[in-house]
Amino acid sequence: MDLFGLIGKPVSHSMSADYFTKKFAAEGCLDTKAYRLFELDTIADLKTLLAEQPDLRGLNVTYPYKKEIIPLLSSLSPEAERIGAVNCVRVEEDGRLVGYNTDYMGFGTSLDEFLGGAKPKALVLGTGGASQAVQACLEDKGFEFKTVSHSGNGDLSYEQLTPEVMAEYRLLINATPLGMAPRLEECVPIPYELLTDEHYLFDLIYNPATTEFLRRGQMQGAAVCNGQRMFVCQAEASWRIYGRL
């Protein structure tokens, strides 16, 4: 049995196992392939997981390990090395772990469909692994953008989101885990009252389909998009990387 899975903490919100199980069934390989969720307390637990699950052929990586996993990998694809984050790992026959980033492609495809040719200045909320893929994609597409963070390593803090900034930057991208199931009440602390029908809100989260971030944006008339399309695109890219083993 070829085994695939997702590592992160938490992982209970993820629809990856359901998605890939249906995919295996559709492709007629459900008897030879399986997908499981693995919640790791620390990234150091990956070594134990690999020892206990010798049939693992590929892993998806979610928060908070997209950057932390890199020192444990044998090599990185060019896009993962440039971005500095990994969300897909192929386990080679000799045990080597090769890291990739499929968030870049999934986000880019979804963003193009959402904006329909518009190119507003963007605020990327968060500076973690997912944010790094978003930033690389925006840069390649020629978007002007700034990052926003509590930690001090962003271009702006949330306290610096003045009426002038909010009027100038009309695309807001949530690249944090705030609002992800089961903590549905959480949202990034932006001044929602300054949103208008000229703003676009993109949330990388897909569960729930409408996060508190998107709900508040809708109340102000903003166009909104969740991470469902991005999830599907990056999952299919992962499957191509695994080589449909």
C-alpha positions as CSV (number, residue, x, y, z in Angstrom):
1,M,0.0,0.0,0.0
2,D,1.4,3.4,-1.1
3,L,0.7,5.8,1.7
4,F,0.4,9.6,1.5
5,G,-0.4,12.1,4.1
6,L,-0.5,15.6,5.6
7,I,1.6,16.8,8.5
8,G,1.0,19.9,10.6
9,K,-0.6,21.0,13.8
10,P,-3.6,21.0,13.8
11,V,-4.7,18.9,10.9
12,S,-8.3,18.0,11.9
13,H,-9.7,20.8,9.7
14,S,-8.1,19.4,6.6
15,M,-10.0,18.0,3.7
16,S,-6.9,16.5,2.1
17,A,-7.7,12.9,3.2
18,D,-11.3,13.1,1.8
19,Y,-10.0,14.7,-1.4
20,F,-7.4,12.2,-2.1
21,T,-9.5,9.2,-1.1
22,K,-12.1,10.2,-3.6
23,K,-9.4,10.7,-6.2
24,F,-7.9,7.3,-5.6
25,A,-11.4,5.8,-6.0
26,A,-12.0,7.7,-9.2
27,E,-8.7,6.5,-10.6
28,G,-9.3,2.9,-9.6
29,C,-6.4,2.6,-7.1
30,L,-8.1,2.8,-3.8
31,D,-6.9,-0.8,-3.0
32,T,-3.3,0.2,-3.4
33,K,-3.2,3.8,-2.1
34,A,-4.2,5.6,1.0
35,Y,-4.0,9.1,2.5
36,R,-3.9,9.9,6.2
37,L,-3.6,13.0,8.5
38,F,-0.6,13.1,10.9
39,E,-0.6,15.7,13.6
40,L,3.0,16.3,14.8
41,D,3.7,18.0,18.1
42,T,7.0,19.2,16.7
43,I,8.7,18.9,13.3
44,A,11.3,16.6,15.0
45,D,8.6,14.0,15.1
46,L,8.8,13.6,11.4
47,K,11.8,11.2,11.8
48,T,9.7,8.9,14.0
49,L,6.7,9.1,11.6
50,L,8.9,8.0,8.6
51,A,10.3,5.1,10.6
52,E,6.8,4.0,11.7
53,Q,5.3,4.4,8.2
54,P,7.8,2.9,5.8
55,D,5.2,2.9,3.0
56,L,5.0,6.8,2.9
57,R,5.6,8.0,-0.6
58,G,4.6,11.6,-0.3
59,L,3.6,14.3,2.3
60,N,1.8,17.6,2.2
61,V,2.9,20.1,4.8
62,T,0.7,22.7,6.5
63,Y,1.0,25.2,9.3
64,P,3.3,25.6,11.2
65,Y,5.9,23.4,9.5
66,K,6.3,24.8,6.0
67,K,9.6,26.5,6.9
68,E,10.6,24.3,9.8
69,I,10.7,21.2,7.7
70,I,13.4,22.5,5.3
71,P,16.5,21.5,7.4
72,L,15.2,17.9,7.5
73,L,15.0,17.6,3.7
74,S,17.6,16.2,1.3
75,S,17.0,18.8,-1.4
76,L,14.6,21.5,-2.6
77,S,13.1,22.2,-6.0
78,P,14.1,25.5,-7.4
79,E,10.7,27.2,-6.5
80,A,10.8,25.9,-3.0
81,E,14.4,27.1,-2.5
82,R,13.5,30.6,-3.8
83,I,10.3,30.8,-1.7
84,G,11.8,29.4,1.4
85,A,8.9,27.3,2.3
86,V,7.7,23.7,1.5
87,N,4.2,22.3,1.4
88,C,4.9,19.1,-0.6
89,V,7.5,16.4,0.0
90,R,8.3,13.5,-2.2
91,V,9.8,10.4,-0.5
92,E,12.3,8.8,-2.9
93,E,12.9,5.1,-3.0
94,D,16.2,5.6,-1.3
95,G,14.6,7.5,1.5
96,R,15.7,11.0,0.4
97,L,13.1,13.7,1.0
98,V,12.7,16.3,-1.7
99,G,10.7,19.5,-0.9
100,Y,8.4,21.4,-3.3
101,N,6.1,24.3,-3.1
102,T,2.7,23.9,-4.8
103,D,1.1,26.8,-2.9
104,Y,2.7,29.2,-5.5
105,M,0.9,27.7,-8.4
106,G,-2.4,27.1,-6.6
107,F,-2.6,30.7,-5.4
108,G,-1.7,32.2,-8.7
109,T,-4.3,30.3,-10.6
110,S,-7.0,31.1,-8.1
111,L,-6.0,34.8,-7.8
112,D,-6.2,35.3,-11.6
113,E,-9.7,33.8,-11.7
114,F,-10.8,35.9,-8.8
115,L,-9.5,39.3,-10.0
116,G,-10.4,38.8,-13.7
117,G,-7.6,41.1,-14.9
118,A,-7.7,43.7,-12.1
119,K,-4.4,44.5,-10.5
120,P,-4.9,46.4,-7.2
121,K,-2.1,47.0,-4.7
122,A,-2.1,44.3,-2.1
123,L,-1.6,43.7,1.6
124,V,-0.4,40.3,2.5
125,L,-1.5,39.5,6.1
126,G,1.0,37.3,7.8
127,T,4.7,36.5,7.1
128,G,4.8,32.7,7.5
129,G,5.4,29.9,5.0
130,A,2.1,30.4,3.1
131,S,2.8,34.1,2.9
132,Q,6.2,33.6,1.3
133,A,4.6,31.7,-1.6
134,V,2.0,34.4,-2.0
135,Q,4.7,37.1,-2.0
136,A,6.7,35.3,-4.7
137,C,3.6,34.9,-6.8
138,L,2.6,38.5,-6.5
139,E,6.1,39.6,-7.3
140,D,6.2,37.5,-10.5
141,K,2.8,38.9,-11.6
142,G,3.9,42.5,-11.1
143,F,1.7,43.4,-8.2
144,E,2.7,46.1,-5.8
145,F,2.3,44.8,-2.2
146,K,3.3,45.1,1.4
147,T,3.3,42.6,4.2
148,V,1.5,43.1,7.5
149,S,2.5,41.3,10.7
150,H,2.3,41.4,14.5
151,S,5.8,40.1,14.9
152,G,7.6,43.1,13.5
153,N,9.1,41.4,10.5
154,G,6.5,42.8,8.1
155,D,6.5,46.0,6.1
156,L,3.6,47.3,8.3
157,S,2.0,46.5,11.6
158,Y,-1.8,46.1,11.9
159,E,-1.8,49.4,13.9
160,Q,-0.4,51.1,10.8
161,L,-3.4,50.3,8.6
162,T,-4.7,53.8,8.4
163,P,-7.6,55.0,6.3
164,E,-5.0,56.2,3.7
165,V,-3.3,52.8,3.5
166,M,-6.7,50.9,3.3
167,A,-7.8,53.2,0.5
168,E,-4.6,52.6,-1.5
169,Y,-4.3,48.9,-1.0
170,R,-7.5,47.3,-2.1
171,L,-6.5,43.6,-2.3
172,L,-6.1,42.0,1.2
173,I,-4.8,38.4,1.4
174,N,-5.1,36.4,4.6
175,A,-2.1,34.1,4.8
176,T,-2.5,33.4,8.5
177,P,-4.3,30.5,10.1
178,L,-6.7,32.9,11.9
179,G,-10.3,31.8,11.3
180,M,-9.5,28.2,10.4
181,A,-11.7,25.5,11.8
182,P,-12.4,24.9,14.7
183,R,-11.5,28.5,15.9
184,L,-14.1,30.1,13.6
185,E,-14.5,33.3,15.6
186,E,-10.9,34.5,14.9
187,C,-9.9,36.9,12.3
188,V,-7.0,39.2,11.4
189,P,-7.3,42.6,13.2
190,I,-7.7,44.9,10.2
191,P,-10.0,48.0,10.3
192,Y,-13.0,46.3,8.6
193,E,-15.0,49.4,8.8
194,L,-12.7,50.9,6.1
195,L,-13.5,48.2,3.5
196,T,-15.6,49.2,0.6
197,D,-17.1,47.6,-2.6
198,E,-13.8,48.4,-4.3
199,H,-11.9,46.0,-2.1
200,Y,-11.0,42.4,-2.8
201,L,-10.5,39.9,0.1
202,F,-8.7,36.6,-0.5
203,D,-8.4,34.0,2.3
204,L,-6.1,31.0,1.8
205,I,-8.3,29.1,4.3
206,Y,-10.9,26.8,2.7
207,N,-12.5,25.4,5.9
208,P,-14.8,27.1,6.7
209,A,-15.8,28.3,3.3
210,T,-16.7,31.7,4.7
211,T,-14.2,32.8,7.4
212,E,-14.9,35.6,9.8
213,F,-12.4,37.7,7.6
214,L,-14.5,37.1,4.5
215,R,-17.8,37.5,6.3
216,R,-16.9,41.0,7.6
217,G,-15.6,41.9,4.1
218,Q,-18.9,40.9,2.6
219,M,-20.8,43.0,5.0
220,Q,-18.8,46.0,3.7
221,G,-19.5,45.1,0.1
222,A,-16.1,43.7,-0.8
223,A,-15.6,40.9,-3.3
224,V,-14.4,37.8,-1.5
225,C,-12.7,34.5,-2.4
226,N,-11.8,31.5,-0.2
227,G,-9.0,29.0,-0.6
228,Q,-11.0,26.2,-2.1
229,R,-9.8,26.6,-5.6
230,M,-6.2,27.1,-4.4
231,F,-6.5,23.9,-2.4
232,V,-7.6,21.9,-5.4
233,C,-4.9,23.3,-7.6
234,Q,-2.1,22.6,-5.1
235,A,-3.4,19.1,-4.4
236,E,-3.4,18.2,-8.1
237,A,0.1,19.7,-8.4
238,S,1.2,17.5,-5.5
239,W,-0.2,14.4,-7.2
240,R,1.9,15.2,-10.3
241,I,5.0,15.6,-8.1
242,Y,4.3,12.2,-6.4
243,G,4.4,10.8,-10.0
244,R,1.0,9.1,-9.5
245,L,3.0,6.3,-7.9
